Amino acid sequence: PSPASTSASAAASPAHAQAAADPAPPAALPHLDALPSSLPDYLNQIERDIILRALAQTQFNRTQAAQLLGISFRQLRYQMQKLNIQEPEA
């Protein structure tokens, strides 16, 4: 087999698929005392917190924050509108 087909088959191996399907270790997940009453609201709050941390880290430079988050500037702008995140007044 060619090197390309060998690496492609290795990437699609059952071990690789299982590793991708495993959940994050508990330490990487936020601690919950109880289940949230609304999963969408809970996820929005987590997303909002992460975006606000990235914006604070970049002094609210949205281009840099988007790069830090691994999303496009347009995606960040959309999420900021959706989550009602506004730039602080100068």
DSSP file (Angstrom, degrees, kcal/mol; ACC not computed):
  #  RESIDUE AA STRUCTURE BP1 BP2  ACC     N-H-->O    O-->H-N    N-H-->O    O-->H-N    TCO  KAPPA ALPHA  PHI   PSI    X-CA   Y-CA   Z-CA
    1    1 A P              0   0    0      0, 0.0     0, 0.0     0, 0.0     0, 0.0   0.000 360.0 360.0 360.0 152.2    0.0    0.0    0.0
    2    2 A S     >  -     0   0    0      1,-0.1     4,-2.1     4,-0.0     5,-0.2  -0.370 360.0-111.6 -75.1 158.3    1.1    3.6   -0.6
    3    3 A P  H  > S+     0   0    0      0, 0.0     4,-2.3     0, 0.0     5,-0.2   0.860 118.0  55.5 -58.6 -35.0    2.1    5.8    2.3
    4    4 A A  H  > S+     0   0    0      1,-0.2     4,-2.0     2,-0.2     5,-0.1   0.921 109.3  44.6 -65.6 -42.8   -1.1    7.9    1.8
    5    5 A S  H  > S+     0   0    0      2,-0.2     4,-2.2     1,-0.2    -1,-0.2   0.847 111.9  53.8 -71.4 -31.4   -3.4    4.9    2.1
    6    6 A T  H  X S+     0   0    0     -4,-2.1     4,-1.9     2,-0.2    -2,-0.2   0.926 111.3  44.1 -66.4 -44.5   -1.5    3.6    5.1
    7    7 A S  H  X S+     0   0    0     -4,-2.3     4,-2.0     2,-0.2    -2,-0.2   0.858 112.7  52.9 -70.2 -33.0   -1.9    6.9    7.0
    8    8 A A  H  X S+     0   0    0     -4,-2.0     4,-1.2    -5,-0.2    -1,-0.2   0.907 110.7  46.4 -67.1 -40.6   -5.6    7.2    5.9
    9    9 A S  H  < S+     0   0    0     -4,-2.2    -2,-0.2     1,-0.2    -1,-0.2   0.857 111.3  52.5 -70.8 -32.5   -6.3    3.7    7.2
   10   10 A A  H >< S+     0   0    0     -4,-1.9     3,-1.3     1,-0.2     6,-0.3   0.888 107.4  52.0 -67.2 -37.9   -4.5    4.4   10.5
   11   11 A A  H 3< S+     0   0    0     -4,-2.0    -1,-0.2     1,-0.3    -2,-0.2   0.794 111.5  47.3 -68.3 -26.7   -6.5    7.6   11.0
   12   12 A A  T 3< S+     0   0    0     -4,-1.2    -1,-0.3    -5,-0.1    -2,-0.2   0.229  85.2 130.8 -98.1  13.8   -9.7    5.6   10.5
   13   13 A S  S <> S-     0   0    0     -3,-1.3     4,-2.4     1,-0.1     5,-0.2  -0.250  71.2-114.1 -66.4 154.8   -8.7    2.8   12.9
   14   14 A P  H  > S+     0   0    0      0, 0.0     4,-2.6     0, 0.0     5,-0.2   0.864 117.2  55.5 -57.6 -36.6  -11.1    1.7   15.6
   15   15 A A  H  > S+     0   0    0      2,-0.2     4,-2.3     1,-0.2     5,-0.1   0.910 108.9  47.1 -63.4 -40.9   -8.7    3.0   18.3
   16   16 A H  H  > S+     0   0    0     -6,-0.3     4,-2.0     2,-0.2    -1,-0.2   0.917 112.5  49.4 -65.5 -43.1   -8.7    6.4   16.7
   17   17 A A  H  X S+     0   0    0     -4,-2.4     4,-1.4     1,-0.2    -2,-0.2   0.900 111.7  49.1 -63.3 -40.6  -12.5    6.4   16.4
   18   18 A Q  H  X S+     0   0    0     -4,-2.6     4,-1.4     1,-0.2    -1,-0.2   0.905 109.2  52.0 -66.0 -41.1  -12.9    5.4   20.1
   19   19 A A  H  < S+     0   0    0     -4,-2.3     3,-0.2     1,-0.2    -1,-0.2   0.887 110.2  48.8 -62.7 -38.3  -10.5    8.1   21.2
   20   20 A A  H  < S+     0   0    0     -4,-2.0    -1,-0.2     1,-0.2    -2,-0.2   0.802 112.1  49.4 -70.4 -28.4  -12.5   10.7   19.3
   21   21 A A  H  < S+     0   0    0     -4,-1.4    -1,-0.2    -5,-0.2    -2,-0.2   0.662  86.0 104.8 -86.3 -16.9  -15.7    9.4   20.9
   22   22 A D  S  < S-     0   0    0     -4,-1.4    -3,-0.0    -3,-0.2     2,-0.0  -0.396  75.1-118.2 -65.7 138.2  -14.5    9.4   24.5
   23   23 A P        -     0   0    0      0, 0.0    -1,-0.1     0, 0.0    -2,-0.1  -0.278  38.3 -85.2 -70.9 163.7  -15.9   12.2   26.5
   24   24 A A        -     0   0    0      1,-0.1     5,-0.1     2,-0.1     0, 0.0  -0.326  55.4 -92.8 -63.7 149.9  -13.6   14.8   28.1
   25   25 A P    >>  -     0   0    0      0, 0.0     3,-2.0     0, 0.0     4,-0.6  -0.338  38.5-109.7 -62.7 150.1  -12.2   13.9   31.4
   26   26 A P  G >4 S+     0   0    0      0, 0.0     3,-1.2     0, 0.0    -2,-0.1   0.802 115.9  63.1 -53.9 -32.9  -14.3   15.1   34.4
   27   27 A A  G 34 S+     0   0    0      1,-0.3     4,-0.1     4,-0.0    -3,-0.0   0.776  99.5  55.0 -64.3 -24.9  -11.6   17.7   35.4
   28   28 A A  G <4 S+     0   0    0     -3,-2.0    -1,-0.3     2,-0.1    -4,-0.0   0.630  96.8  79.0 -83.4 -13.2  -12.1   19.5   32.0
   29   29 A L  S << S-     0   0    0     -3,-1.2     3,-0.1    -4,-0.6     2,-0.0  -0.709  91.5-104.0 -96.6 146.4  -15.9   19.9   32.6
   30   30 A P        -     0   0    0      0, 0.0     2,-0.3     0, 0.0    -1,-0.1  -0.382  42.0-106.5 -65.6 146.0  -17.4   22.6   34.8
   31   31 A H        -     0   0    0     -4,-0.1     2,-0.5    -2,-0.0    -4,-0.0  -0.548  33.7-161.9 -75.3 134.2  -18.6   21.3   38.1
   32   32 A L        -     0   0    0     -2,-0.3     3,-0.1     1,-0.1    -3,-0.0  -0.975  18.4-169.2-118.0 127.2  -22.4   21.1   38.5
   33   33 A D  S    S-     0   0    0     -2,-0.5     2,-0.3     1,-0.3    -1,-0.1   0.840  84.2  -0.3 -76.5 -34.8  -24.1   20.8   41.9
   34   34 A A  S    S-     0   0    0      0, 0.0    -1,-0.3     0, 0.0     3,-0.1  -0.953  92.5 -83.2-146.5 162.6  -27.3   20.0   40.1
   35   35 A L        -     0   0    0     -2,-0.3     2,-0.0    -3,-0.1     4,-0.0  -0.447  53.3-106.6 -67.5 141.5  -28.5   19.5   36.6
   36   36 A P        -     0   0    0      0, 0.0     3,-0.2     0, 0.0    -1,-0.1  -0.358  17.5-131.5 -66.7 150.5  -29.4   22.8   34.9
   37   37 A S  S    S+     0   0    0      1,-0.3     2,-0.4     2,-0.1    -2,-0.1   0.784  97.6  28.7 -73.3 -26.0  -33.1   23.5   34.4
   38   38 A S     >  -     0   0    0      1,-0.1     4,-2.4     2,-0.0    -1,-0.3  -0.933  64.7-162.1-138.8 112.2  -32.5   24.4   30.7
   39   39 A L  H  > S+     0   0    0     -2,-0.4     4,-2.9     1,-0.2     5,-0.3   0.922  93.8  51.8 -60.7 -45.4  -29.6   22.9   28.8
   40   40 A P  H  > S+     0   0    0      0, 0.0     4,-2.3     0, 0.0    -1,-0.2   0.917 111.9  46.8 -59.1 -41.1  -29.8   25.6   26.0
   41   41 A D  H  > S+     0   0    0      2,-0.2     4,-2.1     1,-0.2    -2,-0.2   0.908 113.1  49.4 -65.1 -40.7  -29.6   28.4   28.7
   42   42 A Y  H  X S+     0   0    0     -4,-2.4     4,-2.2     2,-0.2    -1,-0.2   0.927 112.3  46.9 -63.5 -46.1  -26.8   26.7   30.5
   43   43 A L  H  X S+     0   0    0     -4,-2.9     4,-2.7     1,-0.2    -1,-0.2   0.882 110.3  53.3 -65.1 -38.2  -24.8   26.2   27.2
   44   44 A N  H  X S+     0   0    0     -4,-2.3     4,-2.7    -5,-0.3    -1,-0.2   0.900 108.6  50.3 -61.7 -39.9  -25.4   29.9   26.3
   45   45 A Q  H  X S+     0   0    0     -4,-2.1     4,-2.5     2,-0.2    -2,-0.2   0.910 111.2  47.5 -66.2 -41.4  -24.1   31.0   29.6
   46   46 A I  H  X S+     0   0    0     -4,-2.2     4,-2.3     2,-0.2    -2,-0.2   0.937 113.9  47.5 -62.9 -45.7  -20.9   28.9   29.2
   47   47 A E  H  X S+     0   0    0     -4,-2.7     4,-2.5     1,-0.2    -2,-0.2   0.907 111.8  50.9 -61.8 -41.8  -20.4   30.2   25.7
   48   48 A R  H  X S+     0   0    0     -4,-2.7     4,-2.7     1,-0.2    -1,-0.2   0.925 110.1  49.3 -61.0 -46.1  -21.0   33.8   26.9
   49   49 A D  H  X S+     0   0    0     -4,-2.5     4,-2.1     1,-0.2    -2,-0.2   0.908 112.0  48.0 -61.2 -42.9  -18.4   33.3   29.7
   50   50 A I  H  X S+     0   0    0     -4,-2.3     4,-2.2     2,-0.2    -1,-0.2   0.915 112.9  47.8 -66.0 -43.1  -15.8   31.9   27.3
   51   51 A I  H  X S+     0   0    0     -4,-2.5     4,-2.6     1,-0.2    -2,-0.2   0.921 111.5  50.7 -63.8 -43.5  -16.4   34.7   24.8
   52   52 A L  H  X S+     0   0    0     -4,-2.7     4,-2.4     1,-0.2    -1,-0.2   0.879 109.6  50.8 -63.3 -37.3  -16.2   37.4   27.5
   53   53 A R  H  X S+     0   0    0     -4,-2.1     4,-2.4     2,-0.2    -1,-0.2   0.916 111.4  47.8 -65.0 -42.3  -12.9   35.9   28.8
   54   54 A A  H  X S+     0   0    0     -4,-2.2     4,-1.3     2,-0.2    -2,-0.2   0.903 113.0  48.7 -64.9 -40.4  -11.4   35.9   25.3
   55   55 A L  H  <>S+     0   0    0     -4,-2.6     5,-4.2     2,-0.2     6,-0.4   0.903 111.9  48.5 -66.3 -40.7  -12.6   39.5   24.8
   56   56 A A  H ><5S+     0   0    0     -4,-2.4     3,-1.4     3,-0.2    -2,-0.2   0.902 109.4  53.3 -64.5 -40.4  -11.1   40.6   28.1
   57   57 A Q  H 3<5S+     0   0    0     -4,-2.4    -1,-0.2     1,-0.3    -2,-0.2   0.792 115.0  41.1 -65.3 -27.9   -7.8   38.9   27.3
   58   58 A T  T ><5S-     0   0    0     -4,-1.3     3,-1.3    -3,-0.2    -1,-0.3   0.149 116.0-110.1-105.8  18.1   -7.6   40.8   24.0
   59   59 A Q  T < 5S-     0   0    0     -3,-1.4    -3,-0.2     1,-0.3     3,-0.1   0.876  77.8 -56.0  52.0  40.5   -8.8   44.1   25.4
   60   60 A F  T 3 <S+     0   0    0     -5,-4.2     2,-1.0     1,-0.2    -1,-0.3   0.707  91.7 153.2  65.1  25.3  -12.0   43.6   23.4
   61   61 A N    <>  -     0   0    0     -3,-1.3     4,-2.6    -6,-0.4    -1,-0.2  -0.758  28.6-164.2 -81.1 104.8  -10.2   43.2   20.1
   62   62 A R  H  > S+     0   0    0     -2,-1.0     4,-2.5     1,-0.2     5,-0.2   0.832  83.1  54.8 -66.2 -33.8  -12.8   41.1   18.3
   63   63 A T  H  > S+     0   0    0      2,-0.2     4,-2.0     1,-0.2    -1,-0.2   0.949 113.4  41.5 -63.9 -47.6  -10.4   40.0   15.6
   64   64 A Q  H  > S+     0   0    0      2,-0.2     4,-2.5     1,-0.2    -2,-0.2   0.886 114.0  52.9 -66.9 -38.6   -7.9   38.7   18.1
   65   65 A A  H  X S+     0   0    0     -4,-2.6     4,-2.1     2,-0.2    -2,-0.2   0.910 108.4  50.4 -63.5 -41.8  -10.6   37.2   20.3
   66   66 A A  H  X>S+     0   0    0     -4,-2.5     5,-2.5     2,-0.2     4,-1.0   0.918 111.5  48.2 -62.2 -43.2  -12.0   35.3   17.3
   67   67 A Q  H ><5S+     0   0    0     -4,-2.0     3,-0.5     1,-0.2    -2,-0.2   0.911 110.4  51.6 -62.6 -42.3   -8.6   33.9   16.4
   68   68 A L  H 3<5S+     0   0    0     -4,-2.5    -1,-0.2     1,-0.2    -2,-0.2   0.868 113.4  44.7 -61.3 -37.5   -8.0   32.9   20.1
   69   69 A L  H 3<5S-     0   0    0     -4,-2.1    -1,-0.2    -5,-0.2    -2,-0.2   0.587 111.9-120.4 -84.0 -11.5  -11.4   31.1   20.0
   70   70 A G  T <<5S+     0   0    0     -4,-1.0     2,-0.3    -3,-0.5    -3,-0.2   0.808  75.3 111.3  76.1  29.7  -10.7   29.4   16.6
   71   71 A I  S   <S-     0   0    0     -5,-2.5    -1,-0.3    -6,-0.2    -2,-0.1  -0.830  71.8 -94.0-127.7 168.2  -13.7   31.0   15.0
   72   72 A S     >  -     0   0    0     -2,-0.3     4,-2.3     1,-0.1     5,-0.2  -0.386  33.0-113.6 -78.7 161.2  -14.2   33.6   12.3
   73   73 A F  H  > S+     0   0    0      1,-0.2     4,-2.7     2,-0.2     5,-0.2   0.900 119.4  52.7 -57.7 -41.9  -14.8   37.3   13.1
   74   74 A R  H  > S+     0   0    0      2,-0.2     4,-2.4     1,-0.2    -1,-0.2   0.891 107.4  50.7 -64.0 -39.8  -18.3   36.9   11.6
   75   75 A Q  H  > S+     0   0    0      2,-0.2     4,-2.6     1,-0.2    -1,-0.2   0.917 111.7  48.1 -63.5 -42.0  -19.1   34.0   13.9
   76   76 A L  H  X S+     0   0    0     -4,-2.3     4,-2.6     2,-0.2    -2,-0.2   0.933 111.3  49.7 -63.4 -45.3  -17.9   35.9   16.9
   77   77 A R  H  X S+     0   0    0     -4,-2.7     4,-2.0     1,-0.2    -2,-0.2   0.907 112.0  48.7 -60.4 -41.9  -19.9   39.0   15.9
   78   78 A Y  H  X S+     0   0    0     -4,-2.4     4,-2.8     2,-0.2    -1,-0.2   0.931 112.3  47.9 -62.7 -46.4  -23.0   36.8   15.5
   79   79 A Q  H  X S+     0   0    0     -4,-2.6     4,-2.6     1,-0.2    -2,-0.2   0.879 109.4  53.7 -64.5 -37.4  -22.5   35.0   18.8
   80   80 A M  H  <>S+     0   0    0     -4,-2.6     5,-3.2     2,-0.2     4,-0.2   0.906 112.0  44.8 -63.3 -40.7  -22.0   38.4   20.5
   81   81 A Q  H ><5S+     0   0    0     -4,-2.0     3,-1.0     3,-0.2    -2,-0.2   0.932 114.3  48.9 -66.6 -45.3  -25.3   39.6   19.1
   82   82 A K  H 3<5S+     0   0    0     -4,-2.8    -2,-0.2     1,-0.2    -1,-0.2   0.878 117.8  40.0 -61.5 -39.5  -27.1   36.4   20.0
   83   83 A L  T 3<5S-     0   0    0     -4,-2.6    -1,-0.2    -5,-0.2    -2,-0.2   0.309 111.8-118.5 -95.9   8.2  -25.8   36.4   23.6
   84   84 A N  T < 5 +     0   0    0     -3,-1.0     2,-0.6    -4,-0.2    -3,-0.2   0.914  54.1 161.2  55.3  49.7  -26.2   40.2   24.0
   85   85 A I      < -     0   0    0     -5,-3.2     2,-0.3    -6,-0.1    -1,-0.2  -0.903  16.4-172.0-100.5 119.5  -22.5   40.9   24.5
   86   86 A Q        -     0   0    0     -2,-0.6     3,-0.1    -5,-0.0    -5,-0.0  -0.862  29.5-104.4-116.1 148.5  -21.8   44.6   23.9
   87   87 A E        -     0   0    0     -2,-0.3     3,-0.1     1,-0.1   -27,-0.0  -0.453  47.9-105.2 -65.5 136.0  -18.5   46.4   23.7
   88   88 A P        -     0   0    0      0, 0.0     2,-0.1     0, 0.0    -1,-0.1  -0.280  38.1-100.3 -63.8 149.7  -17.9   48.4   26.9
   89   89 A E              0   0    0      1,-0.1    -3,-0.0    -3,-0.1     0, 0.0  -0.444 360.0 360.0 -68.8 141.5  -18.4   52.2   26.7
   90   90 A A              0   0    0     -2,-0.1    -1,-0.1    -3,-0.1    -3,-0.0   0.472 360.0 360.0 -78.6 360.0  -15.1   54.1   26.4
